[in-house]
Amino acid sequence: MSDVSYYTKEGLENLKEEVRLLETVERPKISQQIAEARDKGDLSENAEYDAAKEAQGLLELRISKLKNTLANARLIDDSNIDNSKVFILSKVTIKNVKNSMQMTYTLVAENEANLKDKKISVDSPIGKGLLGKSKGDIADVETPAGIIQFEIVEISR
């Protein structure tokens, strides 16, 4: 099984920055908390010390997982993306056929999806329905509420 994850340049930089912050800011904070709790005496009944040690363990686990993700991260080359069809990194304007509501989303890898930033995963129901479609095509997207039809209005990068 492959742990390879695909990232945009921005997504990869955000991941690196998160690791840097955890290592240079959060790690020293927790070390300081452990030192302060240790100075309070008997460690066998020191709840502050136990909590700080647990937080340290969780932080180190998070750093380890992020570094593993970084080691297996691959940068998506967007220079050769064809705008005639919907692919990963395509910015797609779609129109709900039923109510004519228009939305614009960028299709990204699962690990960069963020609805607030209008980035949806290619593995989401909408993403899967849009992949490979051209401008003017109708995409049938299966949702829990039934099939919703979206017309591809525009594809850009």
KAPEKA-V366959 format. One line per field, one symbol per residue. phi: phi as a letter, one per 30 degrees, with the letter a starting at -180 (. if undefined). psi: psi as a letter, one per 40 degrees, with the letter a starting at -180 (. if undefined). burial: 1 if it has 16 or more other ideal C-beta (glycine too) atoms within 10 Angstrom, else 0. A space follows every 10 residues. Layout:
BEGIN
phi=???
psi=???
burial=???
END
This chain:
BEGIN
phi=.ccdbcbded dddddddddd dddccdeddd dddddddddd jeddbcdddd dddddddddd dddddddddd dcdbdddcdc ddddbdbdid cbcbbdddci dcbbbcdbde dcdadecicc ddcdededdd eidcejdccc cdbedkdccb cdcabbc
psi=hhehihiidd dddddddddd dddddddddd ddddddddee ahedfhdddd dddddddddd dddddddddd deihhhhedf hheeihaieh hhhihhddee hiihihhiid eehhddefhi ieeidddddd heiiheihhh hhideahhhh hhdiha.
burial=0000111100 1100100010 0100000001 0011001000 0000000010 0110010010 0010010010 0010010000 0000111111 1111100000 0000111110 0110000011 1101011011 1010000010 1000000101 1100100
END
